[in-house]
Amino acid sequence: MYLELSIKNNQESSRLQLAFLQKLYILLDEPDGVAGVAASRQEDPTLHDLILGHEATGQLQDAFSCYERAVNVKSDTISHHRGLLRCLMGLDQSNTALTYATGLLNERPEWSNEINPFRVESAWKLADWDGLSEFLKSLVSGTWQQISITNKQHTVLLFQCKIVRTQQMGPLSAASMENGAYQRGYSHILRLHMLTDMEKAV
């Protein structure tokens, strides 16, 4: 609130503060604020600013295109590859994400800890159980997903689903009391829907 007031009162410094204001809006989950900052910029936004704006407003196809450009400019930056994979997963392109992650790890095996979780999630969504079993071997051991899937501990998995469901209900209840409740609660609703699908599969 103070930053918005400062920008209104001092237009000359607003350019420096807009990027910070955009980050605040992203952390506050305010897509309208992010879009407003993007519209009020007088200079061309950087590639990073474009990515932040597209991701915050749910424009994953546009974010994906920006990440592709970022990868072409700096292919040795792992965050660009992670962002690209996140977009693919968000666009329900699990097969493409799996192929991309596997090819990337063939070139950069030292990135296994960061990239392999995308292969695990992709294989799970594609019901590629052999691939899933193989990819899980490279994950840090002890995660509840790994224990439940590899040892077929359905009871443990269902118990963890209940815990996650309980954790989602608090933020969802809080979001329901605010303006734009559906938009604010949408991500929590999606997680609850995924939990229901997982429980049915078990």
LUMGU-158494 format. One line per field, with one value per residue (C-alpha): residue in one letter; z, y, x. Coordinates in pm, 1 decimal, always signed. Each point is the difference from the previous one (the first is absolute). Example, Ala and Ser with C-alpha at 12.3 -4.5 7.8 and 13.67 -1.06 7.14 Angstrom:
% residues 2
residu: c(A | S)
w: c(+780.0 | -66.0)
v: c(-450.0 | +344.0)
u: c(+1230.0 | +137.0)
END
This chain:
% residues 202
residu: c(M | Y | L | E | L | S | I | K | N | N | Q | E | S | S | R | L | Q | L | A | F | L | Q | K | L | Y | I | L | L | D | E | P | D | G | V | A | G | V | A | A | S | R | Q | E | D | P | T | L | H | D | L | I | L | G | H | E | A | T | G | Q | L | Q | D | A | F | S | C | Y | E | R | A | V | N | V | K | S | D | T | I | S | H | H | R | G | L | L | R | C | L | M | G | L | D | Q | S | N | T | A | L | T | Y | A | T | G | L | L | N | E | R | P | E | W | S | N | E | I | N | P | F | R | V | E | S | A | W | K | L | A | D | W | D | G | L | S | E | F | L | K | S | L | V | S | G | T | W | Q | Q | I | S | I | T | N | K | Q | H | T | V | L | L | F | Q | C | K | I | V | R | T | Q | Q | M | G | P | L | S | A | A | S | M | E | N | G | A | Y | Q | R | G | Y | S | H | I | L | R | L | H | M | L | T | D | M | E | K | A | V)
w: c(+0.0 | +89.8 | -314.8 | -217.2 | +168.3 | -49.9 | -371.2 | -41.5 | +171.4 | -172.8 | -363.8 | -66.7 | +237.3 | -104.6 | -265.1 | +258.5 | +238.8 | -248.6 | -16.2 | +378.4 | +7.8 | -255.8 | +219.8 | +296.4 | -200.7 | -108.9 | +361.5 | +102.7 | -281.1 | -157.2 | -377.0 | -61.1 | +170.4 | -208.4 | -318.4 | +113.9 | +54.3 | -343.9 | -161.0 | +179.5 | -115.1 | -250.2 | -99.5 | -153.0 | +267.1 | +35.7 | -80.9 | +374.5 | +53.3 | -280.4 | +151.5 | +344.6 | -145.5 | -212.7 | +282.2 | +251.3 | -233.6 | -102.2 | -360.7 | -6.6 | -379.1 | -11.4 | +295.9 | -180.9 | -307.2 | +219.0 | +172.4 | -343.0 | -89.3 | +336.0 | -55.4 | -343.6 | +150.0 | +310.9 | -32.5 | +303.4 | +242.8 | +167.8 | +116.9 | -363.9 | -62.9 | +322.8 | -99.4 | -342.7 | +157.3 | +246.7 | -291.2 | -186.0 | +308.7 | +50.8 | -363.7 | +52.8 | -235.3 | +219.2 | -289.4 | -142.0 | +348.9 | +51.8 | -334.5 | +63.9 | +354.8 | -109.5 | -285.3 | +230.9 | +257.0 | -272.3 | -67.5 | +360.3 | +243.2 | +283.4 | -8.0 | +103.2 | +340.6 | -158.9 | -319.7 | +98.6 | +200.5 | -328.9 | -146.9 | +304.2 | -24.6 | -376.9 | +24.7 | +273.6 | -205.0 | -306.2 | +205.1 | -110.7 | +305.1 | -122.8 | -71.3 | +331.3 | +189.6 | -179.2 | +55.3 | +367.8 | +58.6 | -74.2 | +239.7 | +352.5 | +201.5 | +273.1 | -168.0 | +65.4 | -373.4 | -50.3 | +299.7 | -96.4 | -369.8 | +9.4 | +291.1 | -101.3 | +343.7 | -93.3 | +360.5 | +41.7 | -324.1 | +99.1 | +341.9 | -162.4 | -236.3 | +303.5 | +151.8 | -323.5 | -32.9 | +352.4 | -82.6 | -308.2 | +182.1 | +214.4 | -288.1 | -199.3 | +288.1 | +37.3 | -373.8 | -0.5 | +223.7 | -233.5 | -323.6 | -301.7 | +215.6 | -288.0 | -168.3 | +329.1 | +92.9 | -344.0 | +56.9 | +327.2 | -173.7 | -267.9 | +266.4 | +172.3 | -333.5 | -62.4 | +347.2 | -75.2 | -324.7 | +181.9 | +270.1 | -265.7 | -177.4 | +321.6)
v: c(+0.0 | +241.2 | -93.5 | +69.5 | +340.8 | +74.7 | -83.1 | +227.2 | +289.2 | -41.6 | -96.7 | +27.3 | -283.1 | -215.6 | -186.9 | -136.6 | -90.9 | -165.8 | -320.0 | -27.7 | +74.6 | -274.5 | -249.6 | +101.2 | -54.0 | -342.8 | -98.6 | +130.6 | -204.6 | +313.6 | -66.0 | +323.9 | +197.8 | -177.8 | +80.1 | +362.4 | +39.3 | -147.5 | +242.2 | +304.3 | -59.6 | +254.5 | -183.8 | -346.0 | -271.9 | -236.9 | -367.6 | -72.8 | +254.1 | -159.0 | -346.8 | +119.7 | +172.7 | -295.2 | -251.5 | +217.5 | +45.9 | -366.2 | +57.3 | -310.8 | -22.2 | +350.3 | -77.6 | -314.5 | +205.4 | +239.1 | -288.8 | -142.7 | +333.5 | +7.4 | -352.7 | +101.3 | +300.9 | -177.7 | -375.5 | -60.5 | +161.1 | -275.8 | +230.0 | +61.2 | -372.9 | -49.5 | +277.2 | -151.5 | -338.2 | +159.3 | +157.0 | -330.9 | -171.2 | +283.3 | -31.5 | -373.8 | -91.3 | -277.0 | -203.5 | +299.1 | +89.9 | -355.2 | -1.5 | +344.1 | -84.0 | -329.6 | +165.7 | +277.6 | -247.6 | -187.2 | +324.3 | +125.8 | -296.9 | +229.1 | +160.5 | -324.6 | +123.6 | +297.7 | -157.5 | -358.3 | +92.0 | +116.0 | -345.2 | -163.3 | +217.6 | -49.2 | -377.9 | -9.3 | +206.0 | -217.7 | -321.8 | -104.9 | -217.7 | -148.6 | +345.9 | +126.6 | -276.7 | +81.1 | +376.5 | -40.0 | -168.2 | +333.4 | +200.7 | +86.5 | -295.8 | +29.5 | +212.2 | -125.8 | -27.6 | -228.9 | -221.1 | -35.0 | -66.4 | -229.8 | -212.5 | +5.6 | +137.7 | +114.8 | +67.0 | +239.4 | +176.1 | +42.1 | +129.6 | +256.2 | +103.5 | +76.4 | +212.6 | +196.6 | +40.3 | +147.0 | +238.1 | +125.4 | +66.2 | +285.6 | +222.4 | -91.5 | +104.1 | +328.2 | +68.6 | -56.3 | +304.7 | +243.8 | +173.7 | -216.3 | -310.1 | -246.7 | +134.0 | +6.8 | -349.4 | -154.8 | -146.6 | -158.8 | -143.9 | -151.6 | -162.6 | -145.5 | -134.6 | -164.9 | -156.4 | -146.0 | -150.4 | -143.3 | -158.0 | -157.6 | -142.0 | -156.9)
u: c(+0.0 | +282.1 | +188.6 | -304.8 | -35.7 | +369.4 | -23.4 | -302.9 | +178.5 | +336.1 | -33.8 | +373.9 | +89.2 | -293.9 | +196.4 | +240.6 | -279.8 | -235.4 | +205.5 | -4.4 | -373.9 | -57.5 | +187.4 | -215.3 | -318.8 | +123.4 | +72.0 | -343.0 | -159.1 | -149.1 | -11.5 | -192.2 | +276.3 | +264.4 | -192.8 | -39.4 | +374.4 | +69.6 | -247.1 | +143.8 | +358.6 | +119.5 | +316.6 | +18.8 | -6.4 | +292.0 | -39.9 | -3.2 | -280.7 | -201.6 | +42.9 | -109.3 | -303.9 | -108.9 | +42.3 | -184.5 | -296.1 | -11.2 | +112.3 | +216.3 | +25.1 | +147.7 | +228.1 | +114.4 | +95.7 | +200.2 | +177.9 | +88.7 | +161.4 | +179.3 | +135.0 | +128.4 | +178.5 | +138.7 | -23.9 | +220.7 | -247.4 | -198.8 | -280.9 | -97.9 | -30.2 | -196.2 | -238.7 | -48.7 | -77.4 | -244.1 | -184.6 | -16.5 | -141.8 | -248.1 | -109.3 | -56.9 | +285.3 | +140.8 | +137.8 | +187.3 | +128.1 | +126.5 | +181.0 | +150.2 | +113.4 | +155.0 | +189.4 | +115.1 | +133.3 | +188.9 | +188.8 | +16.3 | -10.6 | +115.2 | -346.5 | -168.5 | -123.4 | -175.6 | -134.6 | -80.6 | -314.3 | -154.6 | +64.7 | -160.1 | -310.9 | -24.3 | +34.3 | -262.6 | -246.7 | +66.2 | -38.8 | +348.5 | +64.1 | +329.0 | +137.7 | -134.2 | +176.0 | +325.5 | -24.2 | -85.8 | +336.0 | +169.5 | -215.9 | +102.4 | -123.5 | -257.4 | -265.8 | -351.0 | -71.0 | +298.1 | -81.2 | -365.0 | +48.2 | +300.0 | -118.9 | -366.9 | -89.3 | -347.9 | -97.6 | +293.3 | -86.7 | -365.8 | +103.8 | +231.1 | -280.6 | -217.6 | +275.8 | +44.5 | -378.1 | -15.0 | +285.4 | -185.3 | -326.9 | +139.5 | +114.8 | -311.7 | -226.8 | +189.2 | -17.6 | -376.3 | -51.4 | +177.0 | -89.7 | +82.1 | -35.1 | -16.3 | +313.0 | +192.5 | -112.9 | +37.8 | +347.7 | -117.1 | -307.3 | +225.7 | +218.5 | -306.4 | -121.4 | +338.7 | -12.3 | -341.2 | +129.4 | +301.1 | -217.9 | -223.5 | +305.4 | +125.1)
END
